[in-house]
Amino acid sequence: MEYLFNPRTIGVIGVSHNPRKVGRVIFRNLIHSFPGNVYGINKKGGEVEGRKLYTSIEELPELPDLVVVAIPAEPAVEEIERCYSVGIRNFILISGGFGESGREDLDERLKRLDINLIGPNCIGVYKPSMNATFLSKSRMDLPLEGDVGIISQSGAMLASMLDILSGKRGVSLAVSLGNKLIIDEVDVLAYMERDPSINVILLYLEDTRRGRELFNVLRRITPSKPVLILKGGKTETGRRAASTHTEAMMGSYDVFKGMLKQAGAIEVSSFEEMINVLLALEQPLPKGRRLLIITNGGGYGVIASDMAERMGFELPPYRKRLNLPERVSLGNPVDLTGDAPPEWFEEVINNAEGYHQILVILTPQLEGVDPTLVEVLRESPLPLYTFIPGGRYASYLRETMIKNGIPSFYSVEDALRAMQKITRYSLKRLINAK
């Protein structure tokens, strides 16, 4: 599969003269992202994007390692068979109209070939150095190089993940599975397991046809790379929707849920929670449940402590004597009051012996609450997460934190739920390592 995700040359079948057509957009994206040779194929020939179009795969000056196919289903199969006859083995099939539309005969023709194929009915494969998708930078932002791998059975979910992660976390490889006719989540997970550039994996899945293999690959990966999984089709209504979406065959969710827990994967309940947990993984893994809450707004600290205790965190009181004003409440939460400068946060954080992680609740009340506080929080000796309530200025501070590798959330609940998922994962890893 190396040439599937790291080809030296790429061919695109279906490069239209219409700039809005899918094949043309993919060709344009590859020209502007891929460092190797990209060849466009259109039976009528001509020129687009300043490049010559070839009339057939045989006319190309060299055989590409990877071919992206973006034409209707039946001619797409014919072209793949033609490519196969001249020795090409790696394909991304964008087109729909296969088994999900009742054309199992087309599926069977492709299955008879000894090929690596992503799709059909997918949006393609994204890498910062190989945008083999029809996602347009004029309509959405795309992430830069990073350490996240994404696998999604839904193209729309993958597009949303890429857009939201842009500016927050870099991506190494993102794969839209579509119908999973040949290459499925097990194959791509096994590839990402071996890829040293990937340190955390996001997986959106509606079904799996290889449950035992999925369990085995997850069990191998999770001790070294967190795998965050969002399952679609948990209810009967969801299963029916999934079956018409990408030809998904759904099984029991309870069995699936138990498998994920045993394999050590992190199951999330929503797309938003997946992104929250991913951002929280920017910090080192906590080694226990003892949590210190630091705030400059006492009410939020009370709410957070109630919620944290219900979620299974331990909140031992802060017993360190510090040279801070008397109005500062050194309990747990530690309430530094509304005018606390960065130095007060720094003193509490650097003397937090006995705790495993820190939640800082920062209410931007005065001019003294400045983004320079980021430097203090970034140097925390413990895993540290932030919740910053508020509107315009709070949003600016949250984005500043995230860009500096400090997780920041829109609510106390979002922060604590992400921390809870990561703490469970970390403790399971520590137990398995003994």
FITITI-491665 format. One record per residue (C-alpha): x, y, z; residue number from 1; residue in three letters. Coordinates in Angstrom, 1 decimal, always signed. Last residue first. Layout:
% FITITI-491665
<node <X,Y,Z>,NUM,'ALA'>,
...
% end
This chain:
% FITITI-491665
<node <+3.0,-3.6,+34.3>,434,'LYS'>,
<node <+2.4,-2.0,+30.8>,433,'ALA'>,
<node <-1.2,-3.1,+30.7>,432,'ASN'>,
<node <-1.9,-1.2,+33.9>,431,'ILE'>,
<node <-0.2,+2.0,+32.6>,430,'LEU'>,
<node <-2.1,+1.8,+29.3>,429,'ARG'>,
<node <-5.4,+1.3,+31.2>,428,'LYS'>,
<node <-4.6,+4.4,+33.3>,427,'LEU'>,
<node <-3.8,+6.5,+30.2>,426,'SER'>,
<node <-7.0,+5.5,+28.4>,425,'TYR'>,
<node <-9.2,+6.2,+31.5>,424,'ARG'>,
<node <-7.4,+9.6,+32.0>,423,'THR'>,
<node <-7.9,+10.5,+28.3>,422,'ILE'>,
<node <-11.6,+9.9,+28.4>,421,'LYS'>,
<node <-12.0,+11.8,+31.7>,420,'GLN'>,
<node <-10.0,+14.7,+30.4>,419,'MET'>,
<node <-12.2,+15.0,+27.3>,418,'ALA'>,
<node <-15.3,+14.8,+29.6>,417,'ARG'>,
<node <-13.8,+17.4,+32.0>,416,'LEU'>,
<node <-13.1,+20.0,+29.3>,415,'ALA'>,
<node <-16.4,+19.6,+27.4>,414,'ASP'>,
<node <-18.3,+19.8,+30.8>,413,'GLU'>,
<node <-16.5,+23.0,+31.8>,412,'VAL'>,
<node <-17.5,+24.6,+28.6>,411,'SER'>,
<node <-16.0,+26.1,+25.4>,410,'TYR'>,
<node <-12.7,+24.3,+25.7>,409,'PHE'>,
<node <-9.0,+25.0,+25.5>,408,'SER'>,
<node <-6.1,+22.5,+25.0>,407,'PRO'>,
<node <-2.7,+24.1,+25.3>,406,'ILE'>,
<node <-0.5,+23.4,+22.2>,405,'GLY'>,
<node <+0.3,+27.1,+21.5>,404,'ASN'>,
<node <-2.2,+27.4,+18.7>,403,'LYS'>,
<node <-4.8,+26.0,+21.1>,402,'ILE'>,
<node <-4.1,+28.7,+23.7>,401,'MET'>,
<node <-4.3,+31.5,+21.2>,400,'THR'>,
<node <-7.6,+30.1,+19.9>,399,'GLU'>,
<node <-9.0,+30.0,+23.4>,398,'ARG'>,
<node <-7.8,+33.6,+24.1>,397,'LEU'>,
<node <-9.4,+34.9,+21.0>,396,'TYR'>,
<node <-12.7,+33.2,+21.8>,395,'SER'>,
<node <-12.5,+34.7,+25.3>,394,'ALA'>,
<node <-12.1,+38.1,+23.7>,393,'TYR'>,
<node <-15.2,+37.7,+21.6>,392,'ARG'>,
<node <-17.5,+35.8,+23.9>,391,'GLY'>,
<node <-17.1,+34.3,+27.4>,390,'GLY'>,
<node <-15.9,+31.3,+29.2>,389,'PRO'>,
<node <-12.2,+30.1,+29.0>,388,'ILE'>,
<node <-11.7,+26.5,+30.0>,387,'PHE'>,
<node <-8.1,+25.3,+30.1>,386,'THR'>,
<node <-6.2,+22.1,+30.2>,385,'TYR'>,
<node <-2.8,+21.2,+31.8>,384,'LEU'>,
<node <-0.8,+18.0,+31.9>,383,'PRO'>,
<node <+1.7,+18.6,+34.7>,382,'LEU'>,
<node <+5.1,+20.4,+34.7>,381,'PRO'>,
<node <+3.3,+23.5,+33.3>,380,'SER'>,
<node <+5.5,+25.5,+30.8>,379,'GLU'>,
<node <+2.6,+26.1,+28.4>,378,'ARG'>,
<node <+0.5,+27.6,+31.2>,377,'LEU'>,
<node <+3.1,+30.3,+32.1>,376,'VAL'>,
<node <+3.8,+31.1,+28.4>,375,'GLU'>,
<node <+0.1,+31.4,+27.7>,374,'VAL'>,
<node <-0.3,+33.9,+30.5>,373,'LEU'>,
<node <+1.2,+36.4,+28.0>,372,'THR'>,
<node <-2.3,+36.2,+26.3>,371,'PRO'>,
<node <-3.4,+38.8,+29.0>,370,'ASP'>,
<node <-5.6,+38.7,+31.9>,369,'VAL'>,
<node <-4.4,+42.0,+33.4>,368,'GLY'>,
<node <-6.9,+43.9,+31.2>,367,'GLU'>,
<node <-9.6,+42.6,+33.5>,366,'LEU'>,
<node <-12.3,+40.0,+33.6>,365,'GLN'>,
<node <-11.1,+37.4,+31.1>,364,'PRO'>,
<node <-12.4,+34.3,+33.1>,363,'THR'>,
<node <-9.7,+31.6,+33.1>,362,'LEU'>,
<node <-10.6,+28.2,+34.4>,361,'ILE'>,
<node <-7.3,+26.2,+34.7>,360,'VAL'>,
<node <-7.7,+22.4,+34.9>,359,'LEU'>,
<node <-4.6,+20.7,+36.2>,358,'ILE'>,
<node <-3.3,+17.1,+36.1>,357,'GLN'>,
<node <-1.7,+14.4,+38.2>,356,'HIS'>,
<node <-1.6,+16.1,+41.6>,355,'TYR'>,
<node <+0.8,+15.4,+44.4>,354,'GLY'>,
<node <+3.1,+18.4,+43.9>,353,'GLU'>,
<node <+1.3,+21.4,+42.5>,352,'ALA'>,
<node <+4.0,+24.0,+43.4>,351,'ASN'>,
<node <+4.8,+25.1,+39.9>,350,'ASN'>,
<node <+1.1,+25.5,+39.1>,349,'ILE'>,
<node <+0.4,+27.7,+42.1>,348,'VAL'>,
<node <+3.3,+30.0,+41.6>,347,'GLU'>,
<node <+2.7,+30.3,+37.8>,346,'GLU'>,
<node <-0.9,+31.2,+38.3>,345,'PHE'>,
<node <+0.1,+33.9,+40.7>,344,'TRP'>,
<node <+2.7,+35.2,+38.3>,343,'GLU'>,
<node <+0.2,+35.5,+35.4>,342,'PRO'>,
<node <-1.6,+38.3,+37.3>,341,'PRO'>,
<node <-4.8,+37.6,+39.4>,340,'ALA'>,
<node <-7.3,+40.4,+39.1>,339,'ASP'>,
<node <-10.4,+38.3,+39.2>,338,'GLY'>,
<node <-9.7,+36.1,+42.2>,337,'THR'>,
<node <-6.9,+33.4,+42.7>,336,'LEU'>,
<node <-9.5,+30.8,+43.6>,335,'ASP'>,
<node <-7.7,+27.4,+44.1>,334,'VAL'>,
<node <-10.4,+24.8,+43.5>,333,'PRO'>,
<node <-9.2,+23.0,+45.6>,332,'ASN'>,
<node <-8.3,+25.1,+48.6>,331,'GLY'>,
<node <-5.9,+28.0,+48.5>,330,'LEU'>,
<node <-8.5,+30.8,+48.5>,329,'SER'>,
<node <-6.7,+34.1,+47.5>,328,'VAL'>,
<node <-8.0,+37.0,+49.5>,327,'ARG'>,
<node <-5.0,+36.7,+51.9>,326,'GLU'>,
<node <-2.6,+37.8,+49.2>,325,'PRO'>,
<node <-0.1,+35.2,+47.9>,324,'LEU'>,
<node <+3.2,+33.9,+49.4>,323,'ASN'>,
<node <+2.4,+30.3,+49.1>,322,'LEU'>,
<node <+1.8,+27.5,+51.6>,321,'ARG'>,
<node <+1.2,+24.1,+49.8>,320,'LYS'>,
<node <-1.9,+22.3,+51.1>,319,'ARG'>,
<node <-4.1,+22.3,+47.9>,318,'TYR'>,
<node <-7.1,+20.1,+48.9>,317,'PRO'>,
<node <-7.5,+16.7,+47.3>,316,'PRO'>,
<node <-9.8,+16.7,+44.3>,315,'LEU'>,
<node <-10.1,+13.1,+43.0>,314,'GLU'>,
<node <-11.7,+12.7,+39.6>,313,'PHE'>,
<node <-14.5,+10.1,+39.1>,312,'GLY'>,
<node <-16.9,+12.0,+36.8>,311,'MET'>,
<node <-19.2,+13.0,+39.7>,310,'ARG'>,
<node <-16.1,+14.5,+41.4>,309,'GLU'>,
<node <-15.3,+16.6,+38.3>,308,'ALA'>,
<node <-18.8,+17.9,+38.0>,307,'MET'>,
<node <-19.0,+19.2,+41.5>,306,'ASP'>,
<node <-15.4,+20.7,+41.3>,305,'SER'>,
<node <-16.2,+22.4,+37.9>,304,'ALA'>,
<node <-19.4,+24.0,+39.2>,303,'ILE'>,
<node <-17.6,+25.4,+42.3>,302,'VAL'>,
<node <-14.6,+26.6,+40.2>,301,'GLY'>,
<node <-17.0,+28.4,+37.8>,300,'TYR'>,
<node <-18.4,+30.3,+40.7>,299,'GLY'>,
<node <-15.0,+31.3,+42.0>,298,'GLY'>,
<node <-13.7,+33.1,+39.0>,297,'GLY'>,
<node <-9.9,+33.4,+38.8>,296,'ASN'>,
<node <-9.6,+29.7,+38.7>,295,'THR'>,
<node <-7.3,+26.8,+39.4>,294,'ILE'>,
<node <-8.6,+23.2,+39.6>,293,'ILE'>,
<node <-6.2,+20.5,+40.7>,292,'LEU'>,
<node <-7.0,+17.0,+39.7>,291,'LEU'>,
<node <-5.9,+13.6,+41.2>,290,'ARG'>,
<node <-7.1,+11.0,+38.7>,289,'ARG'>,
<node <-3.7,+9.4,+37.8>,288,'GLY'>,
<node <-0.7,+9.3,+35.4>,287,'LYS'>,
<node <-1.9,+12.0,+33.1>,286,'PRO'>,
<node <-1.0,+11.6,+29.4>,285,'LEU'>,
<node <+1.3,+14.4,+28.1>,284,'PRO'>,
<node <-0.7,+17.4,+26.6>,283,'GLN'>,
<node <-1.7,+17.7,+22.9>,282,'GLU'>,
<node <-4.1,+14.8,+23.7>,281,'LEU'>,
<node <-6.6,+17.4,+24.9>,280,'ALA'>,
<node <-7.0,+18.6,+21.3>,279,'LEU'>,
<node <-7.9,+15.1,+20.2>,278,'LEU'>,
<node <-10.3,+14.7,+23.1>,277,'VAL'>,
<node <-12.1,+17.9,+22.1>,276,'ASN'>,
<node <-12.2,+17.0,+18.4>,275,'ILE'>,
<node <-13.7,+13.6,+19.2>,274,'MET'>,
<node <-16.2,+15.3,+21.6>,273,'GLU'>,
<node <-17.4,+17.6,+18.8>,272,'GLU'>,
<node <-17.9,+14.6,+16.4>,271,'PHE'>,
<node <-20.0,+12.9,+19.0>,270,'SER'>,
<node <-20.1,+10.1,+21.5>,269,'SER'>,
<node <-16.4,+9.2,+21.7>,268,'VAL'>,
<node <-14.9,+5.8,+22.0>,267,'GLU'>,
<node <-11.3,+5.6,+23.1>,266,'ILE'>,
<node <-9.7,+2.4,+21.9>,265,'ALA'>,
<node <-8.2,-0.1,+24.4>,264,'GLY'>,
<node <-9.1,-3.3,+22.6>,263,'ALA'>,
<node <-11.4,-4.4,+25.5>,262,'GLN'>,
<node <-13.3,-1.1,+25.4>,261,'LYS'>,
<node <-13.6,-1.2,+21.6>,260,'LEU'>,
<node <-14.9,-4.8,+21.7>,259,'MET'>,
<node <-17.5,-4.0,+24.3>,258,'GLY'>,
<node <-18.8,-1.1,+22.2>,257,'LYS'>,
<node <-19.0,-3.3,+19.1>,256,'PHE'>,
<node <-20.9,-6.0,+21.0>,255,'VAL'>,
<node <-23.4,-3.4,+22.3>,254,'ASP'>,
<node <-23.7,-1.8,+18.9>,253,'TYR'>,
<node <-24.9,-5.1,+17.4>,252,'SER'>,
<node <-24.2,-5.4,+13.7>,251,'GLY'>,
<node <-24.6,-3.1,+10.7>,250,'MET'>,
<node <-23.9,-3.8,+7.1>,249,'MET'>,
<node <-23.0,-0.5,+5.4>,248,'ALA'>,
<node <-23.7,+0.0,+1.7>,247,'GLU'>,
<node <-22.4,+3.5,+2.0>,246,'THR'>,
<node <-25.3,+5.7,+2.9>,245,'HIS'>,
<node <-28.4,+3.5,+2.4>,244,'THR'>,
<node <-27.1,+1.0,+5.1>,243,'SER'>,
<node <-26.1,+3.9,+7.3>,242,'ALA'>,
<node <-29.6,+5.4,+7.4>,241,'ALA'>,
<node <-31.0,+2.0,+8.3>,240,'ARG'>,
<node <-28.4,+1.5,+11.1>,239,'ARG'>,
<node <-29.2,+5.0,+12.4>,238,'GLY'>,
<node <-32.9,+4.2,+12.7>,237,'THR'>,
<node <-32.1,+0.9,+14.4>,236,'GLU'>,
<node <-29.8,+2.7,+16.8>,235,'THR'>,
<node <-26.0,+2.8,+17.0>,234,'LYS'>,
<node <-25.5,+3.6,+13.3>,233,'GLY'>,
<node <-22.4,+5.8,+13.4>,232,'GLY'>,
<node <-19.5,+5.0,+15.7>,231,'LYS'>,
<node <-16.9,+7.6,+16.6>,230,'LEU'>,
<node <-13.5,+6.1,+17.4>,229,'ILE'>,
<node <-10.4,+7.8,+18.9>,228,'LEU'>,
<node <-7.3,+5.6,+18.5>,227,'VAL'>,
<node <-4.4,+6.6,+20.9>,226,'PRO'>,
<node <-1.1,+5.4,+19.6>,225,'LYS'>,
<node <+1.4,+3.3,+21.6>,224,'SER'>,
<node <-0.7,+0.9,+23.7>,223,'PRO'>,
<node <-3.6,+1.5,+21.3>,222,'THR'>,
<node <-2.0,+0.0,+18.1>,221,'ILE'>,
<node <-1.8,-3.7,+18.8>,220,'ARG'>,
<node <-5.2,-4.0,+20.4>,219,'ARG'>,
<node <-6.7,-1.9,+17.6>,218,'LEU'>,
<node <-5.2,-4.3,+15.0>,217,'VAL'>,
<node <-6.6,-7.3,+16.8>,216,'ASN'>,
<node <-10.1,-5.9,+17.3>,215,'PHE'>,
<node <-10.4,-4.8,+13.7>,214,'LEU'>,
<node <-9.2,-8.3,+12.6>,213,'GLU'>,
<node <-11.9,-9.9,+14.7>,212,'ARG'>,
<node <-14.6,-7.5,+13.5>,211,'GLY'>,
<node <-13.9,-7.9,+9.8>,210,'ARG'>,
<node <-17.1,-6.6,+8.1>,209,'ARG'>,
<node <-17.1,-3.4,+10.0>,208,'THR'>,
<node <-19.9,-0.8,+10.0>,207,'ASP'>,
<node <-20.6,+2.9,+10.4>,206,'GLU'>,
<node <-17.1,+4.0,+11.3>,205,'LEU'>,
<node <-15.4,+7.4,+12.0>,204,'TYR'>,
<node <-11.8,+6.8,+13.0>,203,'LEU'>,
<node <-9.3,+9.4,+14.4>,202,'LEU'>,
<node <-5.7,+8.2,+14.9>,201,'ILE'>,
<node <-2.9,+9.6,+17.1>,200,'VAL'>,
<node <+0.9,+9.5,+16.7>,199,'ASN'>,
<node <+1.3,+9.3,+12.9>,198,'ILE'>,
<node <+4.7,+10.2,+11.3>,197,'SER'>,
<node <+6.1,+6.8,+12.2>,196,'PRO'>,
<node <+3.7,+5.0,+9.9>,195,'ASP'>,
<node <+3.5,+1.3,+10.9>,194,'ARG'>,
<node <+0.3,+1.6,+12.8>,193,'GLU'>,
<node <-1.1,+3.9,+10.1>,192,'MET'>,
<node <-0.8,+1.1,+7.6>,191,'TYR'>,
<node <-2.5,-1.4,+9.9>,190,'ALA'>,
<node <-5.2,+1.2,+10.5>,189,'LEU'>,
<node <-5.6,+1.6,+6.7>,188,'VAL'>,
<node <-6.1,-2.2,+6.2>,187,'ASP'>,
<node <-8.5,-2.6,+9.1>,186,'VAL'>,
<node <-10.5,+0.4,+8.0>,185,'GLU'>,
<node <-11.2,-1.0,+4.6>,184,'ASP'>,
<node <-9.4,-1.4,+1.2>,183,'ILE'>,
<node <-11.4,-3.6,-1.2>,182,'ILE'>,
<node <-15.0,-2.5,-1.5>,181,'LEU'>,
<node <-14.8,-0.1,+1.4>,180,'LYS'>,
<node <-18.0,+1.7,+0.3>,179,'ASN'>,
<node <-16.6,+5.1,+1.1>,178,'GLY'>,
<node <-13.2,+4.9,+2.8>,177,'LEU'>,
<node <-12.2,+8.6,+2.9>,176,'SER'>,
<node <-8.5,+8.6,+4.1>,175,'VAL'>,
<node <-6.7,+11.3,+5.9>,174,'ALA'>,
<node <-2.9,+11.2,+6.3>,173,'LEU'>,
<node <-0.3,+13.3,+8.2>,172,'SER'>,
<node <-2.6,+15.9,+9.7>,171,'VAL'>,
<node <-1.7,+19.0,+11.7>,170,'GLY'>,
<node <-3.6,+20.3,+14.7>,169,'ARG'>,
<node <-5.4,+23.6,+15.5>,168,'LYS'>,
<node <-4.9,+25.9,+12.4>,167,'GLY'>,
<node <-6.9,+23.5,+10.2>,166,'SER'>,
<node <-8.4,+20.9,+12.5>,165,'LEU'>,
<node <-12.0,+22.2,+11.9>,164,'ILE'>,
<node <-11.7,+22.0,+8.1>,163,'ASP'>,
<node <-10.1,+18.6,+8.1>,162,'LEU'>,
<node <-12.6,+17.2,+10.5>,161,'MET'>,
<node <-15.5,+18.6,+8.5>,160,'SER'>,
<node <-14.2,+17.2,+5.2>,159,'ALA'>,
<node <-13.8,+13.7,+6.9>,158,'LEU'>,
<node <-17.3,+13.8,+8.2>,157,'MET'>,
<node <-18.7,+14.7,+4.8>,156,'ALA'>,
<node <-16.7,+11.9,+3.2>,155,'GLY'>,
<node <-18.2,+9.3,+5.5>,154,'SER'>,
<node <-16.4,+6.0,+6.2>,153,'GLN'>,
<node <-13.7,+8.1,+7.8>,152,'SER'>,
<node <-10.0,+7.4,+8.6>,151,'ILE'>,
<node <-7.9,+10.2,+10.0>,150,'ILE'>,
<node <-4.2,+10.1,+11.0>,149,'GLY'>,
<node <-2.9,+12.9,+13.1>,148,'VAL'>,
<node <+0.9,+13.8,+13.4>,147,'ASP'>,
<node <+1.2,+17.0,+11.5>,146,'GLY'>,
<node <+1.6,+18.7,+8.1>,145,'GLU'>,
<node <-0.8,+21.6,+7.5>,144,'LEU'>,
<node <-4.6,+21.4,+7.8>,143,'PRO'>,
<node <-7.1,+22.4,+5.2>,142,'LEU'>,
<node <-9.4,+25.4,+5.2>,141,'ASP'>,
<node <-12.7,+25.4,+3.4>,140,'MET'>,
<node <-14.5,+26.8,+0.3>,139,'ARG'>,
<node <-11.7,+28.3,-1.7>,138,'SER'>,
<node <-9.4,+25.6,-0.5>,137,'LYS'>,
<node <-11.5,+23.2,-2.5>,136,'SER'>,
<node <-12.2,+19.6,-1.4>,135,'LEU'>,
<node <-12.2,+17.4,-4.5>,134,'PHE'>,
<node <-9.7,+15.0,-3.0>,133,'THR'>,
<node <-6.2,+13.8,-3.9>,132,'ALA'>,
<node <-4.5,+16.5,-2.0>,131,'ASN'>,
<node <-1.0,+15.1,-1.9>,130,'MET'>,
<node <+1.7,+17.0,+0.1>,129,'SER'>,
<node <-0.7,+18.2,+2.8>,128,'PRO'>,
<node <-2.1,+14.7,+2.7>,127,'LYS'>,
<node <-5.7,+14.0,+1.7>,126,'TYR'>,
<node <-7.2,+10.8,+0.2>,125,'VAL'>,
<node <-10.4,+10.6,-1.8>,124,'GLY'>,
<node <-14.0,+11.9,-1.5>,123,'ILE'>,
<node <-15.6,+8.5,-1.5>,122,'CYS'>,
<node <-18.2,+6.5,-3.4>,121,'ASN'>,
<node <-15.9,+3.7,-4.4>,120,'PRO'>,
<node <-13.7,+3.7,-2.4>,119,'GLY'>,
<node <-10.0,+3.2,-1.9>,118,'ILE'>,
<node <-8.6,+0.4,-4.2>,117,'LEU'>,
<node <-5.5,-1.7,-3.9>,116,'ASN'>,
<node <-5.6,-4.2,-6.7>,115,'ILE'>,
<node <-5.6,-7.9,-7.6>,114,'ASP'>,
<node <-8.7,-7.7,-9.8>,113,'LEU'>,
<node <-11.7,-10.0,-9.3>,112,'ARG'>,
<node <-13.1,-7.6,-6.7>,111,'LYS'>,
<node <-13.4,-4.9,-9.3>,110,'LEU'>,
<node <-15.7,-7.0,-11.5>,109,'ARG'>,
<node <-17.7,-8.1,-8.5>,108,'GLU'>,
<node <-18.4,-4.5,-7.4>,107,'ASP'>,
<node <-19.7,-3.7,-10.9>,106,'LEU'>,
<node <-22.1,-6.7,-10.8>,105,'ASP'>,
<node <-23.3,-5.5,-7.3>,104,'GLU'>,
<node <-24.9,-2.5,-9.1>,103,'ARG'>,
<node <-27.8,-2.0,-6.6>,102,'GLY'>,
<node <-27.1,+1.7,-5.8>,101,'SER'>,
<node <-25.0,+1.1,-2.7>,100,'GLU'>,
<node <-23.3,-1.7,-4.6>,99,'GLY'>,
<node <-21.9,+0.7,-7.2>,98,'PHE'>,
<node <-23.3,+4.1,-8.3>,97,'GLY'>,
<node <-20.7,+6.4,-6.7>,96,'GLY'>,
<node <-17.5,+7.6,-8.3>,95,'SER'>,
<node <-14.4,+8.6,-6.3>,94,'ILE'>,
<node <-12.3,+5.5,-7.0>,93,'LEU'>,
<node <-8.8,+5.9,-5.7>,92,'ILE'>,
<node <-6.6,+3.3,-7.3>,91,'PHE'>,
<node <-3.3,+1.4,-7.0>,90,'ASN'>,
<node <-2.4,-1.6,-9.1>,89,'ARG'>,
<node <-1.3,-0.4,-12.5>,88,'ILE'>,
<node <+0.3,-3.1,-14.7>,87,'GLY'>,
<node <-1.0,-2.5,-18.3>,86,'VAL'>,
<node <-4.0,-4.8,-17.9>,85,'SER'>,
<node <-4.8,-3.2,-14.6>,84,'TYR'>,
<node <-5.2,+0.2,-16.2>,83,'CYS'>,
<node <-7.7,-1.2,-18.7>,82,'ARG'>,
<node <-9.6,-2.9,-15.9>,81,'GLU'>,
<node <-9.6,+0.4,-14.0>,80,'ILE'>,
<node <-10.9,+2.2,-17.2>,79,'GLU'>,
<node <-13.7,-0.3,-17.7>,78,'GLU'>,
<node <-14.7,+0.0,-14.0>,77,'VAL'>,
<node <-14.9,+3.8,-14.3>,76,'ALA'>,
<node <-16.9,+3.4,-17.5>,75,'PRO'>,
<node <-19.6,+1.6,-15.5>,74,'GLU'>,
<node <-19.5,+3.9,-12.4>,73,'ALA'>,
<node <-19.5,+7.4,-13.9>,72,'PRO'>,
<node <-16.1,+9.2,-14.1>,71,'ILE'>,
<node <-13.7,+10.3,-11.3>,70,'ALA'>,
<node <-10.9,+7.8,-11.2>,69,'VAL'>,
<node <-7.6,+8.6,-9.3>,68,'VAL'>,
<node <-4.7,+6.5,-10.6>,67,'VAL'>,
<node <-1.6,+5.8,-8.4>,66,'LEU'>,
<node <+1.9,+4.6,-9.3>,65,'ASP'>,
<node <+1.6,+6.3,-12.7>,64,'PRO'>,
<node <+2.8,+4.5,-15.9>,63,'LEU'>,
<node <+5.1,+6.8,-17.8>,62,'GLU'>,
<node <+4.9,+9.1,-20.9>,61,'PRO'>,
<node <+1.1,+8.7,-20.8>,60,'LEU'>,
<node <-0.6,+7.6,-24.0>,59,'GLU'>,
<node <-1.5,+4.2,-22.8>,58,'GLU'>,
<node <-3.6,+5.6,-20.0>,57,'ILE'>,
<node <-5.8,+7.3,-22.6>,56,'SER'>,
<node <-6.5,+10.7,-24.3>,55,'THR'>,
<node <-3.9,+12.7,-22.5>,54,'TYR'>,
<node <-4.5,+16.2,-21.2>,53,'LEU'>,
<node <-1.8,+18.8,-21.5>,52,'LYS'>,
<node <-1.3,+21.1,-18.6>,51,'ARG'>,
<node <-1.8,+24.8,-18.2>,50,'GLY'>,
<node <-4.7,+24.2,-15.8>,49,'GLU'>,
<node <-6.5,+22.5,-18.8>,48,'VAL'>,
<node <-5.4,+21.3,-22.2>,47,'GLU'>,
<node <-6.9,+19.3,-25.0>,46,'GLY'>,
<node <-7.6,+15.5,-25.0>,45,'GLY'>,
<node <-11.1,+14.3,-26.0>,44,'LYS'>,
<node <-10.7,+11.0,-24.1>,43,'LYS'>,
<node <-9.7,+13.0,-20.9>,42,'ASN'>,
<node <-6.7,+12.0,-18.8>,41,'ILE'>,
<node <-4.7,+14.3,-16.6>,40,'GLY'>,
<node <-1.1,+13.4,-15.6>,39,'TYR'>,
<node <+0.5,+14.5,-12.3>,38,'VAL'>,
<node <+4.3,+14.3,-12.0>,37,'ASN'>,
<node <+5.7,+14.5,-8.5>,36,'GLY'>,
<node <+5.6,+17.3,-5.9>,35,'PRO'>,
<node <+1.9,+17.1,-5.1>,34,'PHE'>,
<node <+0.1,+20.1,-3.7>,33,'SER'>,
<node <-0.8,+22.6,-6.4>,32,'HIS'>,
<node <-1.1,+20.1,-9.3>,31,'ILE'>,
<node <-2.9,+17.7,-7.1>,30,'LEU'>,
<node <-5.6,+20.2,-6.1>,29,'ASN'>,
<node <-6.1,+21.1,-9.8>,28,'ARG'>,
<node <-6.5,+17.5,-10.9>,27,'PHE'>,
<node <-8.9,+16.9,-8.0>,26,'ILE'>,
<node <-11.0,+19.9,-9.1>,25,'VAL'>,
<node <-11.0,+18.8,-12.7>,24,'ARG'>,
<node <-12.1,+15.3,-11.8>,23,'GLY'>,
<node <-15.0,+16.7,-9.7>,22,'VAL'>,
<node <-16.4,+19.0,-12.3>,21,'LYS'>,
<node <-16.5,+22.7,-11.6>,20,'ARG'>,
<node <-13.7,+23.7,-13.9>,19,'PRO'>,
<node <-15.5,+22.2,-16.9>,18,'ASN'>,
<node <-12.8,+21.0,-19.3>,17,'HIS'>,
<node <-13.0,+17.8,-17.4>,16,'SER'>,
<node <-10.3,+15.6,-15.9>,15,'VAL'>,
<node <-11.9,+12.2,-15.8>,14,'GLY'>,
<node <-9.0,+9.9,-15.2>,13,'ILE'>,
<node <-6.4,+11.4,-12.9>,12,'VAL'>,
<node <-2.9,+9.9,-13.1>,11,'GLY'>,
<node <-0.4,+10.1,-10.3>,10,'ILE'>,
<node <+3.4,+9.8,-10.0>,9,'THR'>,
<node <+5.8,+9.0,-7.2>,8,'ARG'>,
<node <+3.1,+7.5,-5.0>,7,'PRO'>,
<node <+3.1,+7.8,-1.2>,6,'ASN'>,
<node <-0.4,+6.8,+0.0>,5,'PHE'>,
<node <-1.3,+4.1,-2.6>,4,'LEU'>,
<node <+2.4,+3.5,-3.5>,3,'TYR'>,
<node <+3.0,+2.3,+0.1>,2,'GLU'>,
<node <+0.0,+0.0,+0.0>,1,'MET'>,
% end
